[in-house]
Amino acid sequence: MSAVGIGGVFFRANDPKALQEWYRKHLGLGADDGSPWMQQAGPTMFMPFRRDTDYFPEGKQWMINFRVAELDHLLSALRDAGIAITTNPEWDTPETGRFARIHDPEGNPVELWEPPAE
């Protein structure tokens, strides 16, 4: 038998309720009643990195990557909400798609990925 998908992402937070609300408000994850987020089918990467990677901040054990549609529209809404965004043209390729990075209110890195059009 093998895994067939990700069943959840669980991590510690200083203020779990406020952090859950931030993810719901800005990225549409979950609902007020705690019901599960029903994601669209598509590719999911599972990739351990070397401990000395500079792909995400030192001192953070993980970085979550969300597959998104209409990245430009989402980035505009995040900027309007005062959320700092990092982009780098070197991250984007026709083969892999487009990327942006933000941090949640507790400093956890979040990568946003718009896959290439099929």
Beta strands, then each sheet from edge to edge (+ up, - down):
strand 1: 64-67
strand 2: 98-103
strand 3: 109-114
sheet 1: 1+ 3+ 2-
end
